[in-house]
Structure formats: C-alpha cells, structure tokens
C-alpha cells in the first residue's frame, strides 16, 4: 500500500500541487501578519468572489476536457473553443457588470477560468501533455501569480485588492503562451468548424456543469458570504474564519493529487475507484491528526491574534475530512457523465447550507457557520456514495 501511495506520478504531480499551495499559504500567512485584520478579510473576500465567479466563466469546460476528450485533436480543439467561449461570456458579462461597478472583476474571472489552477488550461495540459508537463505549468504560473501578489502587498498600497490586480499583469503573458501553443499544433480552420458542431451539442451538458460548479463553490463559500452579509464587523470575522479555513483546506490536497493523476485510470477501470478511495481515506485521516497539532502550534506561537479560532478550526477540520473523502465520488459522477445527479446534489446542498448557516449564525456566531458546513458536507458525502453505488462503481 505504501509503495502505491509513493508512486512516481503521485510524487511529481503532488509536489507541484504542494509547491503551488505552499506559495499560496506563504502569501496568505504573510498577508495575515502584514495586513490589518480588516484588509486581510477584504483580501480573502475578493479571493473567494473571483474563485466563484470564474467557475461561471469556465462554463464547466475543465471537467468536460478531463472526462470527454480522448483523441489529441479533440483535446486541442476543445481547448481552443473553450477559450473562445470564455471570452464570449466575458464580453456579455462586461455589459452586465458595468451597471454594478463590477467591471474590474472581468479580467480576474477570465484569467482564473482559463489559465489558473483548476482552469481550462490546467485540465488541457493534464490530458494532452501528461501530469509532468501539467506540473511544470502549475509551478511556473504559481510562482508568477503569488510572487506578484507578495510584491503588491509588500511594496504597494493595494490592501485587499492584490488578488484582483495580479490578473491584469498575467493575462497578456498567458495568451501569448497559448497562441504559441496553437501555432505549434497547426490548428486547421476546417477542423475548428467540425469540432464546433460537436462542441455545440455538449454545451447543454456544460451548462449543467456551470450551474453545478457554481452551486458547489458557492456552497463551499456560503460561510464567507453569510458572514459578509450578517456580521457587524464582516472583514474582521472573515479574517478569523478564513485563517482557520485555509489551514483545514490543506486536507484537500490529498484527493486533488490522487484523483487528477489517476483520472485516465478512473475512466478506463471502473473498479479502480475502490482502490483510490482506500488511499484517500488512509492519508486524510492521518493528515488530519498532524494538521490539528500544527494549528495549535501555529496560533499559540506565531499568529497569536488568531488564538481564539481553535474551536472554529476543529469544526471546520471535521467538515473538511468529509469534503476530502467525497471529492473522488463527485469527480466520478462527472466521468460517468451523470451531470444532472451532480447538479441536483450541489444545488440541494447549497440551499440547505444557506438556510442552516443563517439559522446557526444567530445561535452560535462563527462556530454556527462552521457547524452548518459540517452538517451539509456529511449529508453530501453519503448522497454521493449512494449514487456511485447505483452505478456499480463502488462495492
């Protein structure tokens, strides 16, 4: 078992994820130390808004490329058509956002949707070039992204807008990269038109994924948005809650690494789901124990301003254990093209989480919001298992 967990592909791709997340956490720790709680809370708020908004702009194409494309041509042309469609959505969105003074968010949404971690480019490189190439891409884009955020916070007075401004610098560079790539792949216009016919037929499935991904991300960030709406001091409360949430989210690195590296095996070998689920279970439970000890040391020795968040962290950590264990089953529904089932679960959990978060916030404040996430993630976990069992992918 240990030999399987330390497979070369896991280590290479996992190292890129750890490196990327390591840079992210380094910047967030620096921001938590360098900025006031008010500015740090604003930084976290815009980070979450960009992540949720970009899921709409991405239009479900990352999952579609991972699960649907098989030939090299299909991967190349779906990638191109996905980028063009994101730009089309951005043009429509710009008209709408101009009425609400949100136009400045268009560029971050586009960059995140296409080029950043979890975007269309990341999925494309993973299935077309392999996990090693995708790893190098992730490392390079992370160095540029988080390096510029660090410089922005340290050298310039950008306060909570660092996650917004960095996208304006990186978007032109990223487009130059993909134009060079398409030139090397010798894109043929006649094939673009042929794949567009197929692409149009899949837009309905993609739209289902859009709503599903948006509901999923909004569900995961309901706590932040509820705090923003209901708190008397929202930025400070978001800072306290996000600090605990960011550490607990480290658990998600485990299923993210194992599932993405073995995505092709999951497509081809139905019974492989059980094997990878055992690996995730062992690693998540082990890592959660170490993470709990790490957090106690962190808030008592280095970030004493956040020492009042220990109870919040414990509840969130329990929630993230179930989140980590359910990630595999959610991805498997996409592989099985059970888009509607995935959509229904995500929407139901989003609505339930909004109601429960609202009710528990007034009873238990921030801890109540964390408890709402725990309750909903447990329910979501068992629903996903039930649907996967019906498809005979879980024994």
ABEGO torsion letter per residue (X at the ends): XAAAAABAAAAAAAAAAAAAAAAAAAAAAAAAAABBAAAAAAAAAAAAAAAAAAAAAAGGAAAAAAAABABAAAAAAAAAAAAAAAAAAAAAAAAAAAAAGAAAAAAAAAAAAAABBGBAAAAAAAAAAEAAAAAAAAAAAAAAAAAAAAAAAAABBAEAAAAAAAAAAAAAAAAAAAAAAAAAAGBBAAAAAAAAAAAAAAAAAAAAAAAAAAAAAAAAAAAAAAAAAABABAAAAAAAAAAAAAAAAAAAAAAAAAAAAAAAAAAABAAAAAAAAAAAAAAAAAAAAAAAAAAAAAAAAABAAAAAAAAAAAAAAAAAAAAAAAAAAAAAAAAAGBAAAAAAAAAAAAAAAAAAAAAAAAAAEAAAAAAAAAAAAAAAAAAAAAAAAAAGABX
